[in-house]
Amino acid sequence: TVEDSKELQTKYLTDLAQIIKNDLLSVQPQLNFDSQIDRQLPYFLARSEQFKLSLEKTATLQVPTNWVDIHKNILKLLSRLSLSYRQIADYQTDPLKAIVALNEMGTLSLEIKSLLKSIQVQISSENIVLDNDFYGLLDLLYKN
């Protein structure tokens, strides 16, 4: 952890946004909703790896002391997302785990939205001013 100056908080949020933008929103390949799950296993494997990479990068960020709790929740969520996508990718090996992981996606989506609200509240309470790109990213994440 580092001190909680506005500059370090802004740097933390900007670095986090860059990880999300570069590693999670520029996803290839895309999910094909017209195809069966067993034909899309490479997609789920790729997503699992992307979440794992984002987790590793996020874990190395310098976290301001007043963002530690949110940061821990981000790490937990990225870990769960990576695991769930991995379990779906392993559908042919363990279909039951894959089905449970698919059902977990709804819960994870709600947790993402809750976490985004927590981030917005923290930004407001700290009076942090960020550029429009950051807020656009938050909005994009919230809508997905």
Backbone torsions as a table, in degrees:
resi	resn	phi	psi	omega
1	THR	NA	157.4	178.2
2	VAL	-129.8	171.2	178.9
3	GLU	-59.8	165.1	-174.3
4	ASP	-105.6	42.9	176.1
5	SER	-67.9	156.3	179.4
6	LYS	-59.1	-38.4	-179.0
7	GLU	-63.0	-45.0	-179.2
8	LEU	-70.8	-33.6	176.2
9	GLN	-65.8	-43.3	178.9
10	THR	-63.2	-42.8	178.1
11	LYS	-61.9	-44.5	178.9
12	TYR	-58.6	-49.3	-177.9
13	LEU	-65.7	-39.0	178.5
14	THR	-65.7	-43.9	178.6
15	ASP	-64.4	-41.1	178.2
16	LEU	-63.7	-43.9	178.9
17	ALA	-61.6	-38.7	179.4
18	GLN	-64.0	-40.5	177.6
19	ILE	-62.1	-46.5	-179.1
20	ILE	-62.4	-47.0	-177.5
21	LYS	-63.8	-46.9	-175.3
22	ASN	-76.8	-39.0	-172.0
23	ASP	-97.4	-28.5	-172.4
24	LEU	-111.1	-30.5	-177.0
25	LEU	-92.5	-16.3	177.8
26	SER	-100.3	59.0	-171.9
27	VAL	-83.0	130.3	170.9
28	GLN	-134.4	137.6	-6.9
29	PRO	-75.7	171.4	178.5
30	GLN	-94.1	152.5	176.6
31	LEU	-71.6	135.4	177.8
32	ASN	-104.6	105.8	-175.8
33	PHE	-70.7	-11.7	179.8
34	ASP	-91.5	-2.4	-176.4
35	SER	-110.8	153.7	178.9
36	GLN	-71.9	155.9	-175.1
37	ILE	-60.3	-38.8	-176.4
38	ASP	-67.6	-13.3	175.6
39	ARG	-94.0	-2.5	-175.7
40	GLN	-117.2	16.3	-177.2
41	LEU	-59.3	-36.0	176.6
42	PRO	-60.6	-34.6	176.9
43	TYR	-61.0	-48.7	-177.3
44	PHE	-66.0	-36.6	176.6
45	LEU	-65.1	-43.6	178.8
46	ALA	-62.7	-41.8	178.4
47	ARG	-63.5	-41.3	178.3
48	SER	-58.9	-44.8	179.6
49	GLU	-65.8	-37.5	178.8
50	GLN	-65.7	-41.8	177.5
51	PHE	-66.0	-37.2	177.8
52	LYS	-64.1	-44.3	178.3
53	LEU	-62.0	-44.2	178.4
54	SER	-63.2	-38.8	176.9
55	LEU	-60.7	-46.6	-179.6
56	GLU	-62.4	-44.0	179.3
57	LYS	-66.8	-42.6	-178.7
58	THR	-64.8	-35.0	179.9
59	ALA	-65.0	-21.8	-178.2
60	THR	-91.0	-6.2	-178.9
61	LEU	-66.6	147.8	173.0
62	GLN	-82.0	118.5	-171.7
63	VAL	-102.8	122.4	173.6
64	PRO	-61.2	145.3	-173.9
65	THR	-55.5	-35.1	-178.3
66	ASN	-81.2	1.5	177.3
67	TRP	-112.5	4.5	-174.1
68	VAL	-60.7	-46.1	-177.8
69	ASP	-63.2	-44.6	177.9
70	ILE	-63.8	-41.4	179.9
71	HIS	-60.7	-43.5	178.2
72	LYS	-60.8	-39.9	178.4
73	ASN	-66.5	-36.5	176.5
74	ILE	-62.9	-45.4	179.8
75	LEU	-62.2	-43.4	179.0
76	LYS	-62.3	-42.5	-178.9
77	LEU	-66.1	-43.6	177.4
78	LEU	-61.8	-39.6	178.4
79	SER	-64.3	-45.6	179.0
80	ARG	-64.4	-39.7	178.0
81	LEU	-64.0	-43.8	178.3
82	SER	-60.4	-45.6	-179.5
83	LEU	-64.2	-45.3	-178.9
84	SER	-62.2	-45.3	178.7
85	TYR	-64.8	-35.3	177.2
86	ARG	-64.7	-43.0	-179.9
87	GLN	-65.0	-37.1	176.7
88	ILE	-67.2	-40.5	178.2
89	ALA	-62.1	-28.4	179.3
90	ASP	-89.9	25.3	-177.1
91	TYR	-51.4	-43.0	-176.7
92	GLN	-70.8	-26.4	179.4
93	THR	-84.3	-41.7	-177.7
94	ASP	-142.8	83.2	-176.2
95	PRO	-62.8	-31.5	-179.9
96	LEU	-64.6	-45.5	176.6
97	LYS	-61.8	-38.1	179.7
98	ALA	-64.3	-41.6	179.1
99	ILE	-65.6	-42.5	177.2
100	VAL	-61.8	-41.9	179.8
101	ALA	-64.9	-40.6	177.3
102	LEU	-61.4	-41.8	177.7
103	ASN	-65.9	-31.3	179.4
104	GLU	-67.6	-23.3	-176.6
105	MET	-58.8	-37.2	177.8
106	GLY	-63.4	-42.5	178.0
107	THR	-64.5	-43.5	179.7
108	LEU	-63.5	-37.5	178.0
109	SER	-61.8	-43.4	177.3
110	LEU	-64.3	-38.9	179.4
111	GLU	-67.3	-35.8	176.6
112	ILE	-62.4	-46.4	-179.8
113	LYS	-63.2	-39.9	177.3
114	SER	-64.3	-41.8	178.8
115	LEU	-65.2	-40.6	177.5
116	LEU	-62.2	-38.6	176.8
117	LYS	-64.6	-41.2	177.6
118	SER	-60.8	-40.9	178.6
119	ILE	-64.2	-43.8	179.5
120	GLN	-63.5	-41.0	178.1
121	VAL	-63.3	-43.7	180.0
122	GLN	-63.8	-41.6	177.9
123	ILE	-60.5	-45.2	179.8
124	SER	-64.8	-44.9	-177.3
125	SER	-66.9	-26.8	179.0
126	GLU	-91.8	-2.3	-178.1
127	ASN	54.2	44.7	179.6
128	ILE	-88.0	131.7	178.0
129	VAL	-105.8	121.4	-179.6
130	LEU	-119.9	163.3	-179.7
131	ASP	-75.0	167.0	-177.1
132	ASN	-63.2	-27.8	178.2
133	ASP	-60.5	-39.7	179.8
134	PHE	-63.6	-47.1	-179.6
135	TYR	-67.3	-34.0	175.1
136	GLY	-62.5	-40.1	177.9
137	LEU	-64.5	-45.5	177.2
138	LEU	-58.2	-44.3	-179.6
139	ASP	-63.2	-43.4	178.8
140	LEU	-61.6	-44.6	178.6
141	LEU	-63.7	-40.1	-177.5
142	TYR	-66.1	-35.7	-178.4
143	LYS	-76.6	-22.9	-178.7
144	ASN	-81.3	NA	NA
